[in-house]
């Protein structure tokens, strides 16, 4: 548990005698308490602690970075940007600031700013994962230049060409209806705009580098190949509901959900049933081909092709 009395003592000491030592103790105490709450599944409580501590010690860079990281994880992108921009110039050599700013801009599909910030960060400190993210963002940037956009209450949809406009209207209506249903089913309302990117099939493969069996992807943005479609189909509606479930789960769990549970829930929300799966799973079990739940905790992308169907079946 958190020792609230001790935190109050840190508040009092830092407010009455704001020395470097007392402010350091305040930052350490609140940061440890916030980490504890996050691990206990209460990131909102952790953010409240950070906000309170920064009122007392507004210039504390350690608290600022810790809170900004959690804000980005919790998809409070606008708040993260507002927190980081005022300290960016004063701390121009801190690579974490442009890294986090770039992450927030990227999540909002502001690719120009994301690329610029990530380049700044890499100039200060090399990071292979950030280089990979930058490469992906630059690919998207080249594709997105010719794209149009449609905004609704909860979604920003980017798409190629006017011939897709009818499909986009149907798609947004389908997404908004699914959003209302999932908000009731999962008792949660995502607070940031959800990005949906509609690609020609080849652009989808080039940008996501996904396996051939992947029909859509949610990596924080919903990415859907729509070549050949001009209107909503039952299959596309099912895919959208599935991928939107992942957006809800990502925000609810701060990205800490085992893939089998995430995929099982998404299948359930799209309307899939287990009716035909019993014999399939039983045969795989007898043949010792059924993957364990532990093996299904990380992404399914690295699974052998013959295991993918079983992975989804077991998850559901």
Secondary structure, 3 states (H helix, E strand, C coil): CCCHHHHHHHHHHHHHCCCHHHHHHHHHHHHHHHHHHHHCCCHHHHHHHHHHHHHHCCCCHHHHHHHHHHHHHCCCHHHHHHHHHHHHCCCCCCHHHHHHHHHHHHHCCCHHHHHHHHHHHHHHCCCHHHHHHHHHHHHHHHHHCCCEEEECCCEEEEECCHHHHHHHHHHHHHHHHHHHHHHHHHCCCCCCCEEEEEECHHHHHHHHCCCCCCCEEECCCEEEECCCCCCCCHHHHHHHHHHHHHHHHHHHCCCCCCHHHHHHHHHHHHCCCCCCHHHHHHHHHHCCCCCCCHHHCCCHHHCCHHHHHHHHHHHC
